[in-house]
Amino acid sequence: MRPVVSSFATACLLGFVACAPAPGPSVLSYDEFKAQAFHDAETDTFVVNGDELIESEQAMRTAYDSYVDSAAETAEPGLGISQQGLIVNRVGSSDDK
């Protein structure tokens, strides 16, 4: 009887662990954020998000603060905000399928 109870308890424990929510993405530290930016040594500027030019250390701090604020806005578990424009491919005068 003891092995059955032990197996049942183990199965329940594994079930609870498997159903636990995964931890959300953590917010980068300032140093991690800065390390991910491309640095142009000639002009001493940074590029973040692929195309956003940062011209000074103060502007980098402002960009980081904006990043932290946006992460805080979407930190509520299970909720997020996404806005994107829609594109409809047109052929002639009708929508393409």
N, C-alpha and C positions, 0 to 999 in steps of 0.2 A: 504494500500500500504506500509505503514511503516513497518509492521511485515515481509513482504516479503523481503524488502531490508535488514532489520536487519538479517533475517535468511540467506540470500545470503552472506552477509558480514561475518557472523560467519562461514559459511561453507568454504568460501575462506580462512579465517584466519586459521582454523583448517587444511585445506589442505596444506597450506604453512608450518605450524609447523610440520605436519606429514611427509612432504617431505624433511625437513631439515636433513642434514647428522648428524649422531650420533657422538658425540665427541669420538675421538680415545682414546685408552688406555693411561693413563698418566704414566710418568716415575716415578719409585719409588725414594724416597729420600734415602740417604745413610743409615739412621737409619732404614727405612722400609726394605731395601735390607738386611741389617745385621740381622734384627729381623726374617726374613724368613729363614735364614741359621740355620742348626742344629749346636749347640755348644757342643763340648765334653769338659767338665770341667776338666777331668783328664789330657788331653794332651793340653788343651787350643787351640784346632784347630776347624775349622768350615768346614761344608760340604754344598756346594751349588749345585743346579741343580741335586740333588739326588746322585751324585757320584764324584763331584769335590772337592778335599781336599784343603783347604786354611789354611796355617800354621802360618800366622802372620797377624797383623792388617794392615801392609803395603800391603801384598798380597791381603787382603780383599778390600782395597781401589783400588788396580789395577784391581781386578775382577769387582768392581762396575764401574770403569771408562770404562772398556770394554763393560759392559752392557749398559751404557749410549751411548757410541759410536755406538753400534749396533742398539739401538733404534733410534738414529738420522739418520742412514743410511736408515731406512725404514719408516721415518716420512712423506714422500711425500704422500698426500692423494690418496688412491686408488691403490697404488703400494706396492708390497712387494716382497721379495726374499725368496725362499725356495729351498734348495738342499737336495735331498735324493737319496741314492743308490737304485737300483731296485733289487728285489729278484724274481727269477723265481723258483717255486717249480718243481723239476724234479722227475719223476717216471720212473725208468729204464733209457732209453735213449731218452725219450720224455718229453715235458712240460706237467705238470699236469693241468687239466682244472678245 
